[in-house]
Amino acid sequence: MAYQENFRLFMISAMYENGGNTTHRFLDGHPKLHVYPFESQLGNARCVDFLSSLYPFKYRYPDFPMGHSAGDYYEMFFDEEYKVVARNRKVSKFRDADFQIDEKLRKQVFIEMLGKHPMTRGNIVAAFFEATFKSWTNLKRSGSETAYVGYSPVIGFDGDKILADFPQGHVIHVVRNPWSGFRRHHQAAVSALGGTLCMDLGDDAASCVGLRQQGAGL
């Protein structure tokens, strides 16, 4: 159990549009942190509870069935943004980023690490993060990194599980001013609607601009 007990994992949680990505990016590049480059979509379809109808399982803390191989556990992580870059880069929104990874090496390192430690949930998650950085071939390292940082929008709901698995870990939940968040959501919704009407209904440009201006005044 020493692996997960000594593993320092910081998970950032924030409801949508509350500043989780911003906090994530502020920490990126810190000389003592390995910051996961995408959303840390750790969850899998086994994450089923009273919140399942509200939030995608990919944003939850994972659950793993007993009796499977390390390779099986690797594939159970949803991890969409990383896997799309690794497996079909041309359709990824990160396709132009200078992000050089070797997923075969990542999976190999993951399996090797779990071969040295008990197959617990905490060790599986720890191996996921560590293998990612060991297989990131053009990563700029300071050599003084002591902790790993991940971000997933609603992972705070599972904070008790994270801290149970990682006694040296932390869960950071970011909360935005609710009035600011409410205003931003309404602006985004009306702006998107305006764009859809322009494309799908052929409205003239002046009407679309007027609709967007109404949204800006909410």
N, C-alpha and C positions, 0 to 999 in steps of 0.2 A: 504493500500500500504506500510505500515511501514516495513513489514517483508522483502520484496525484497529490499527496499530502504536502510535498515540497514545491509543487508546481504553482507558479504565481500567474493566475488568470484574472484579468480585469475585463468584465463584460459591461458594455455601455447599453443602456436601455432608454428608449424615448418613444412616446407615442408619435404617430406620423406628424411631420412638420413641426416638431418640437425642439429640434436642434441636435438630434443624435448624430447625424452625419457631420455636422459642424464640429462637434466635440471630438468625434472620431478623427477628423482631419487635423484638428489642432494638435493631437497627440502624435500623429504620423511624423516620423523623422526624429522623434525624441531619441537621444543616444542610448537610453536604458530600456527602450521598449521595442518589441517586435509587434507592429500594428498590422493586423490582417487587412489586406488591400481592398477587400470588398465587404459587403454585408456578410456577417458570419451566420449563414443559414444552416444551422446545426440540426434542425428538426427532421423528423421523418413521420411517415403516416401512422406510426404507433402512438403519436402524441394525441391522445383522445381524452378529453375531459369536458367540463361544463363551459369552457372557453373556446372549444373547437369550432363552434358555429360562428364565432366572432372574428377570429384571427387565423391566418394561414398557419398550418403546422410547421412550415419551413422556418418560422420565426420563434419557435418554441425550443425548449431544451430537449434533447433527444432521449428516447427510450430504446433500449436494445434487448432483443430476445436472447435467452440463454442458448448455448449449444451451437453457435455459429462460428465460422472462421473469421480471422482478422480481415481477410479480403472482403468477406460479406459485410462486415461492419463498416468498412471504408465506403462501400457503395450506398450504405443506408443514409449517410449524410446528404441532405438535399443539395446544398452547396451549388446552387444553379449558376451564379455569376462566374465562379472559378471554372466550373466544368465546361461552360459554353466557350470560354476563352481557350481552354485546353483542347477541347474536342472539335470545335467548329468556329474558329476565331472570326471568320469573315462575317458571321451574323451577330457577333457580340458588340455591344455599345462601347466596349473597351478595346476594340480590335486595333486601334492605332496607338495604344499605349505601349511603351517600351517595357513590357512585362514578360520576361523570359522565364518560362516554367517548364518543368519536365514532370508530367503527371505520372508516368510509369515509375520514375524515381520516387516521387512522393508516395505512391502506394507501396512501393518496396520498403521504404524507410518506415512507413506506418506499420507494416506487417512485422518488420524486424523489431521495432520498439515494443510491440505487444507480445512478441515472443520472449521478451525479457521480464515482463511484468504480468501480474494477474489480470484477467480479462474483465475488469470492472468498468462501469460507465465512466468514471472519472479518468481512468487510464486511457480509455478509448478517445475521449475528448482531448486529453492532453496530447496524445500521439497525433491526433488530427492537426492541431496547431503546430507542433514541433516539426512534423514532417513537411508541412507547407513551406516553412522557412528554410529547411535543409535542402529542399529541391527547387528553390527560387534562385536560378543560376546567376542573375545579374543584380541581386540584392546588395545594396550598399550597407555594410555592417560597421558598427562602431567597435565591436568586440566587447562592449560592456553591457549588453542587453541582459536584463534579469527578469523580465516579465513579458507576458503576451496580452494583447488587447484585441477584443472582438466587439462588434456592434451588431445588434439585432433589435428591431423596433420594440417588441413586446416581451423580450427575454426576462424583464424584471418580474413578471408573473411567476417565473420559476426560480427566483432568487434563492429560495430556501434549498432547492436541489443543488444549485451551483455551489453554494457555500458549504453544503454538506459534503460535496465531493472534493472541494478545494478549500481547506481551512486557511490557506494563505491567499485566497482570492478576494475579490471585491466586486460588487455590483453597483454601478453608477447609474442612477436614473435621472434623466434630464427633463425638467418640466418648464414649459414655456408659459409666459403670461397668457392666460386663457382668452383675454380680449384680443390680443394680437393674433393668436392662433385662429380664432373664429373669423376675424376679418380676412386673414390670408386664405382660408379655405373657401370663403365665398368669392373672393376675387378669382381664384384659380378655376372654380366651377363655371362662373359666367364667362370667363375668358375662353375656356375650352369650348363652351357651347357656341360662342360667337364664331370660332374657327370652324366648327362643324357645319354651321349654317352657311358660311361662305362657300365651303367646298361642296356640300351636298345639295343645297337648294339654289345655288347660283345667285344669291343676293348681291346687290351692288356693294361696292367698297364702303360707301358712306354709311349704309345701314349697319355693316359689321363694325365699323369704327364706333358708331353710336352705341351699339350693344356693349362693346368693351368699355366704353366710357361710363355707362350705367354701372357696370360691374365694379369699376374703379371707385365709384362713389358709395359703395356699400359700407 
